[in-house]
Amino acid sequence: MFKKFTEDGSPYIIAEVGQNHQGDLETAREFIKIFAAEGANAIKFQTRNNKYLFAKEAYEKNYDSENAFSATYGAHREKLELDVKHLPTLKEDCKKYGVDFMSTPFDEPSIEVLKDVGIDIIKVASFDLGNLPLIKKMANVGCPIVISIGGGKIDQIRSSIEVLLAAKSEVALLHCVSEYPCEFNRLGLENVATLINEFPECTIGSSDHFNGTLSGPVAYMQGARVFEKHVTLNRAWKGTDHSFALEPHGFRNFVRDINRVRHMLPLKPADDLGNEYVFQKLGKSLVPNRDIAAGEVISIDDLSGKIFNDQYIPVRESNKVIGLIAKQDLVAGEYLTYSHFESK
């Protein structure tokens, strides 16, 4: 999937909604509609069975935060969770708008839920890098896998990839820095090239929490072809992920600029150089700056440039004229052609 999609240099771009829908189905559906239109290839959510995922003491712990949706952490998480019965609706919406339906399961029951829904792509969160039992269960779903490596050591990355490849999974491996937000000087995008060398079986990409768009094109130039970016409908909304996420306009620019990179790099055809319209209109042609008699050798001090309605010998070709011999008398300020000269 990823290699086939990106083999011509095309990027595969994931809009990471996470739980920025704040548990509301209609908001989640709006995310799909909007970010599909802005150029996403996949819309990603997160799926948790909170009572399974959190120990009782963590679930019932008081949660005093400006971003809290409830007084305890468990209740806060439940407020942000979509009802699993609504996931088929999101999958249908993704199909309708031509994007892949993607989610991160954080626990074993959530893997089964997503399998039953018919998830297109599963994401392994950086939190579960090296969590080989969980990763194996994700691989057994049989769909492509995206895995982020934030905070991970090379042995943890390698062991995770080995499990996925053993299960014949198609893998996109994303460089990631687990800082929220991540400052520009902490992105470490040179690691993309390292991952390309270390894991040739995978498609390499970047998942970042930088609050701008430049990270995408820079990562592309390092070799990234899969990109994950947090998105929101309003950066001022309550919640920890909104402030560094991209709103629709920002995501549109992110997609646009990544897609432009590969078209910026190839050299212009040599035959086009010097034939640009601006040179046809305003390009100078060589002229003698003094009267020159037939038989004289043209020196660097004998030439100047002037703009005519037509282009004759461009001034940039003065190196070809210097040292030639005038075949006839040449008048100062008049245009020159190669027929006016002969070689020594």
N, C-alpha and C positions, 0 to 999 in steps of 0.2 A: 504493500500500500504506500508507505512513505517513500521507499526508494523509487518505485514506479512513478509516483507523483512528482518527485523532486529530481529525477534523472536529467531533465533538461535545464536544471537550475531554478525551477519554480519553487518558491517557498510554500510550506504548509503552515498555516497560522491558526492558532487556537485562542479563542476568546474565553478566558477563565472567569466565569461568573462566580464560582465558589458558592458562597451563601449570601452574596450581595443582593439577592432577591428578597432576603429577610423573611423567608418562609412563606411568601405569597405566590401562589400559582400564577396569577395573571401577570405579576411583575416578571416572573421567570419566563413566561411566554413572550413578553415584550422584549426581554433580553435577546431571545432567539431571533425574533423578527428583525430587530434593529441591527444587531451585530452581524447577522448573515448578510444584510444589505450593505454593511460597511466593509465586507470582504473577508470575513472569517471563513475558514474551511471546516472548523469544528467549534461547537459551543460546549464548554465543560462546566459541570456542576460538581458538587461534593455530596457523598451519601454516607450517613452515619446511623448506626443503631446505638444511640447514646447510652442507654442503660447497660448494653453489653460492653461498650467501649470503655466506659469510665467505672472505676471502682466506686462503691457506695460512698466512701468518704469524699472522693473527688466530685461525684455527682451532686452531693448535698452540700458542698462547701459554699459558704457565703461568697457572693460575687459583688463587690463594691467597685464599680468602674463607670466612667462616663459613657462607656459603650455598652453597658449591661442592658439586656432586655428583660431581665428578671433578677430576683434577689439571690438565687442560688445558681451555681454554674451549670448544673444539669438542666434546670428550667430555662436558663438563658440559651443553651444549645438547642433545646427542643423548639424554642420560638423561631430559630433560624432554619429549622429543618423542614424540607418539603415532605408532605405526606407521600409515602411510597406509592399509593394508589394513583398519584398524579404523574408518575414518571412515564407511563405509556403515552400520555398526552404530550409530554415534552419530546419524546422520541418522534411522535407523528409530526409535531411542529418542525423539528429538525429536518425530517424527510421532506416536508412541504417546501421548506425554504432552501433545500439543497446543501445542507451542512451535515457533518457527522455529529452524532449524539455521544457525548463523552462524559465520564464521571470518575471521580476518585472515591473508591470504597475504602473506608478506614478500618473495617473489621470484617470478619468472616460472614456474618449474616448479610451484610450489605453487598458482598460479592455475589451471593446467591440471588439477591433481589435484582441486581443489575443483569445477571445472567438470564433470569426469567424475562426481564423486559426486552432483552436483545440488544444490549449495549453495543455500539459500534467500536469504541476504543475505551480501554481502561487505562487510568493513570495511576502509577505508583507514586505516592507523595514522598518527598524527601524524608519525612518522619519514618517511613517504612523501608528506606534503603537498608539493605542487609537483613531485613526481617524475612528470612528465606521461607519459613512456613507459609506466611501470608502471600508472599510473592508467587510461590508455587501454585497456590489456590487461584490466584489471579490468572496465571498462565493457563491453567486448566479450563478457563472459560473459552479459550480458543479464538480470541480476537486480538488485534494488534495492541501492543502495550507501549505506553510512554512512561518513562521513569526519570525523575529529577534527582540530582545528586547533592543538593544543598547540605552542607555539613558533613559530607561523606568522605571517608578515606578510600584509597585506591583498592584495598583488599575487599572492602565492603561493596564497592561498585562492581568489581570483577566477579565476586561470588554471586551477586544479584543477577548480573548478566548471564552467567553460566547457567543458572536455574532457568531463566527465560529461554535461552537458546536451546537448552536440552529439551524443552517442551515445544520446540519449533515455532516459538512466538516471533512475530516480526516486531522489532524493537526500535523505538526512537529514544535516544539517550540525551537528556538535556542538562547542559551546564546550568548551575543555579547557585546563588548565594542566599542563604537563609537569613536575610536581614530585611526588616519591614518598616519603612522603606529601605532600599539599598542606595547609598550615595554613589554618584558616578565613578568615584575613584576607588570603589570597592567591588566593582562588577567583575573584574578578573577575566575578561572575555578572551584573553590569550589561551585559556584552558580549552576552548573549543577545538583549537588545532591539536592540542595534546590528546583529547578524546578521539579525534579522527584517527590519529596514529595508533592509539591503544585498542580501539574497538572498531575495526574495519567492517565487522558484520552488522553494525548498527548504523542507523541514520542519526547524525549528531545535530543537536539543536541547542536552544537557549531558552530558559525560563527566568525572567527577571522581575524584580520588584522595584525597579527604577521608575520614578514618576514622570519620565519623559519618553520620547520616541527614538532618540538617536541610538540607543542600545541595539535596536533591531538591525539597521543597516551595518553597524560596526560588526555585530555578531555574524551577519551574512558574509562580510568580507573575510572573516576568520574561518569560514567554511560551514557555518550553521545553516541548516535548511528547514528545521522545524522550530517554530517560535510559539511560546506561550506568554500571554500578557493578561494581567488582571484588568477587568472592565467594570464599569459602573454606569448607571444612568445619571448619577449626581454625586460628585465628589464630596459634597457637604453632608451627605446622609450620615446618620449615626452608624458606627461600626468601624472596626479596625482596618478593613481592607479598602475602604472607599478612597482614602486620601491619596494613595499612591496608584490607584487604578486609573485607566484612561476612560474618559467619556467618549461618546460616539465619534465626535469630530477628531479627537486625538487618536483614536484607534484607526479611523480612516486614514489619517496621515501616516501612522505606523505601518499599515498594510501597503499604502502607496509607495512609501520610501523604500521599504524592503524590496518590493517588486521592481523598483527602478534601478537598483544597484547593478544587477547583472547586465542591464542595457547601457550602463554608463562606462563599463570597463573595456569593451572591444575597441581597438584602434579604428580610426576613420580610414576608409579606403584611400590608398595613396593617390589614385587618380582624381580624387575629389579635392585634394589639397591645392589651394591657390585658385580654384575655380569657383569659390564661393561668390555669391551675388555681390557682397560688399566690395570685393576686389574688382569685379566687372564694372561696378558703378564708380568707385572712387580709387581704384588701384592706379598707381603712377606707372607711366611708361618711360623708358630711358630716352633721354635727349642729349645731344652734345651741349656743353655749356660754353662752347666757343666754336667758331668756324674751323673745320678740319679739312685739310687738303687730302685728295686721293693719294694713297700710298703711305699715309701716316699710321703708326701703330697707336692703338687706343690705350690710354693709361687711366688709372683710377681717378686722376684729377681732371679728366676730360669730360666726365659724365655728370648728369643731374637727372631729375625726374619731373614729369609734368602729367597732369590728368587731362586726357582727351575723351571724346565721346566713345571711342573704341579703344580697346587695349592692344598695344603693340608688344614690344619687348618689355615684360614686367621688370621693375627696378630690382626685384629679388634675383633676377638672372644676370645681374651686372658681372658676376664672376665669369660668365660665359663670353662676355663681350670684351672685357679687359684683355689686351694682348692680341686682339684681332687687327687686321689691316683694312683701312677704309678703301673700298673699290672705287669710290667716287667722292666728289666734294660733298661735305656734310655741313648743313646750315645750323647754327646755334639755335636751340629751342624747338627744332623740328623733330618729329617722331622718327624712330629708327626701326628697321626690320633687319632680319639676318641676311637679307639679300644685299644689304649695303656693305657687307664685310666678306673678307676671305681670311683663311688661316695663314700664318706665317709659312 
